[in-house]
Amino acid sequence: LLLPPMHPAFFSLEARADSIVGYRSYLDTVRKAEATYRALAAKAACDVVGSFDPTLLGFDRADFYDWIHIREAATGKIPFPKR
């Protein structure tokens, strides 16, 4: 199961979460979704690769060419399992 990182700008807003309508709720949902995906994958003996949190994978703004898509050169930061 691949969890692609979100743009770092999204997580950088956390310090101002209370001043952005809906941000805290959305961030909580993203974190709960990741935890749920990881729990389901564990029950199914499925690998989980990546994280929605870009800081956990060492991604920064330069690794994205827009607000959603990762530059091809940055895909090496995603710890795909060796087979």
C-alpha positions as CSV (number, residue, x, y, z in Angstrom):
1,L,0.0,0.0,0.0
2,L,1.5,3.3,-1.1
3,L,0.9,6.4,1.0
4,P,2.3,9.2,-1.0
5,P,3.6,12.3,0.9
6,M,1.5,15.4,0.8
7,H,3.1,18.8,0.0
8,P,5.1,20.1,2.9
9,A,3.2,23.4,2.8
10,F,0.1,21.6,4.1
11,F,1.9,20.4,7.2
12,S,3.7,23.7,7.7
13,L,0.4,25.3,8.4
14,E,-0.1,23.3,11.6
15,A,1.2,26.1,13.8
16,R,-1.6,28.3,12.5
17,A,-4.2,25.6,12.5
18,D,-6.7,27.4,14.7
19,S,-6.8,30.4,12.4
20,I,-7.6,28.4,9.3
21,V,-11.2,27.2,9.1
22,G,-11.4,23.5,8.8
23,Y,-7.6,22.9,8.8
24,R,-7.4,21.1,12.1
25,S,-10.3,18.8,11.2
26,Y,-8.7,18.0,7.8
27,L,-5.3,17.3,9.4
28,D,-6.8,15.1,12.0
29,T,-8.6,13.2,9.2
30,V,-5.4,12.7,7.3
31,R,-3.6,11.4,10.3
32,K,-6.5,9.0,11.2
33,A,-6.7,7.8,7.6
34,E,-3.0,6.9,7.7
35,A,-3.3,5.1,11.0
36,T,-6.4,3.2,9.7
37,Y,-4.6,2.2,6.5
38,R,-1.6,1.0,8.5
39,A,-3.8,-1.1,10.8
40,L,-5.7,-2.6,7.9
41,A,-2.5,-3.4,6.1
42,A,-1.1,-5.1,9.2
43,K,-4.2,-7.3,9.5
44,A,-3.8,-8.2,5.8
45,A,0.0,-8.8,6.1
46,C,0.5,-6.1,3.5
47,D,3.5,-3.7,3.2
48,V,2.9,0.0,3.7
49,V,5.3,2.2,1.9
50,G,5.6,5.9,2.5
51,S,3.6,8.3,4.6
52,F,1.3,11.3,4.0
53,D,3.6,13.3,6.2
54,P,6.5,14.4,4.0
55,T,8.8,15.2,6.9
56,L,8.9,11.5,7.8
57,L,10.4,10.7,4.4
58,G,12.7,13.7,4.1
59,F,10.7,15.5,1.4
60,D,10.7,19.3,1.1
61,R,9.0,21.8,-1.3
62,A,11.6,21.3,-4.0
63,D,10.6,17.6,-4.3
64,F,7.2,18.6,-5.7
65,Y,6.5,20.2,-9.1
66,D,3.1,21.4,-8.0
67,W,0.9,21.1,-4.8
68,I,0.3,17.4,-5.4
69,H,2.8,15.7,-7.6
70,I,6.3,14.5,-6.6
71,R,9.2,15.1,-9.0
72,E,10.5,11.9,-10.5
73,A,13.9,12.6,-9.1
74,A,12.5,12.6,-5.6
75,T,10.8,9.2,-5.8
76,G,13.9,7.6,-4.5
77,K,13.1,9.0,-1.1
78,I,10.1,6.7,-0.9
79,P,11.4,3.5,0.9
80,F,10.1,0.9,-1.5
81,P,10.8,-2.7,-0.2
82,K,13.5,-4.6,-1.9
83,R,12.2,-7.8,-3.5
